[in-house]
Amino acid sequence: MLTSGRVVFTDMEEVHYGKPADQSVAALVESYGAERVFVMASGTLNRETDEVEKVRRALGNKCVGTFASMPAHSPRSAVIAATRQAREAGADLIVTVGGGSITDGAKAVQLCLANGIDSVEEMDRIRAADVRAPTVRQISIPTTLSAGEFSGIAGVTNEATRIKELFRHPLTIPRAVVLDPEVTRHTPMWLFLSTGIRAVDHCVEGVCSNESTEFTNASALHGLSMLARGLPRVLADPKDMKARLDCQIGSWLSMGGLAAGVPMGASHGIGYVLGAVFDVPHGHTSCIMLPWVMRWNKPANADKQAAVAAAMGHPGEDAGDVLDRFIAGLGMPRTLGAVKIGSEHFERIAKQAMGTPWVPRNPRSIHGPAEVREILNLAA
């Protein structure tokens, strides 16, 4: 019997890698004919390094402003503040320099600009399916490995409800991404490694999904192999730019499934709640949840988990155990207790996780909060 499926391709036009970011951005801006470029950047990079200034210098008088005040998890209030500044500057292109919160914040800014949004309350309007398409597009220079720059989905935290909400449109995906390993030198090691595990999580949950395809599996398994080799090399020698670039390319490959429409599973879904409610960094949520979710899921997809273990260089071993050892070897947290989340919170986490897009599409069926609590008890 023939298999059937659907692979969706994105509106990203190009990825530059292995060249200085400022040179690549200058060339891209010139080719796009942009005249008023708005920079959204990490506050730390902007204050403590010259990486953002290098980009501004490369843009010259085309740079019309910088927003460097996006907190973790991209809260609505910061998205609105950035939107107002970009609107006042008359921006025709956004360039981001930083991690996933800045990348996602800029995606949401694109939607706010296109739809006349000027308050946190009005952002409810752009969660609908019939929003106007962005016309001010984005170029991203990522400094972490969480890989949100390869998706048309923005995760934004509603501060009133402490819920991570998804804002999406095909054209919010960056028009181009620039992967420059030199820029990641300033990223704290814990953040680089933990977001690397976030990329591992994309690979693993993509492969293990009931809706994966041969095309997306090929991307995810090779990305997983690159990350499994590259992350320990960066830890051993932070100056190893080849290893850093391998990790960046691995993170790019990790998004093949998600960008093509393959859903993630319970690790991502529970992670959304841990981030929005308890402010656990994105990468740490994957470090904690992924091995336990894999163990809980194994009765439903042992064959796919075997492919994960093999891609990580441990054929025949249990994938949950392989992941757990790998994460421990990088010095990352592996339990909820390690981030001070006790069992008294499990009921709330379980109920809220059921409302995420991913938990209901976990490869082993999750029918209600009781099954999420089973996973949380394993991770305690």
Number of C-alpha atoms within 10 A of each C-alpha: 3 3 5 6 8 12 16 12 11 18 16 20 10 13 16 16 16 17 13 17 27 21 14 23 23 16 13 19 20 12 9 10 10 15 17 20 26 28 28 26 26 22 18 14 19 19 12 10 13 12 20 27 14 15 23 23 14 19 23 12 11 17 21 20 19 21 20 22 17 25 15 19 23 25 24 23 18 21 28 22 17 25 26 18 16 27 16 11 16 16 23 18 24 26 26 31 26 26 26 25 22 30 33 28 28 31 33 29 30 26 27 26 21 15 17 14 19 16 16 17 12 14 21 13 13 20 15 11 10 9 15 14 16 21 14 22 22 29 26 30 28 27 27 29 30 30 25 28 31 26 25 21 22 26 24 25 25 20 15 10 10 15 22 22 21 15 21 21 23 16 22 28 31 29 21 23 27 24 25 23 25 18 21 24 16 15 16 10 16 15 20 25 28 27 27 28 32 27 30 31 29 30 32 29 30 28 28 29 21 19 17 23 20 12 13 24 23 16 20 33 25 18 28 29 21 24 30 22 16 22 23 17 19 21 19 11 12 15 14 16 18 14 22 27 21 23 30 30 20 29 30 23 26 35 27 27 29 23 21 18 18 23 25 29 29 31 28 27 24 28 25 30 25 24 21 25 18 15 15 20 19 24 27 25 30 28 31 25 27 29 25 26 26 28 17 18 21 20 11 15 15 16 11 18 24 19 20 28 23 17 19 20 14 14 14 11 14 18 26 22 15 19 24 19 14 18 22 13 11 18 14 20 20 23 21 21 13 12 17 11 15 13 15 8 11 20 15 14 22 23 17 19 26 20 14 22 18 19 27 20 19 22 23 21 13 15 11 14 18 14 14 23 18 15 22 23 15 15 17 18
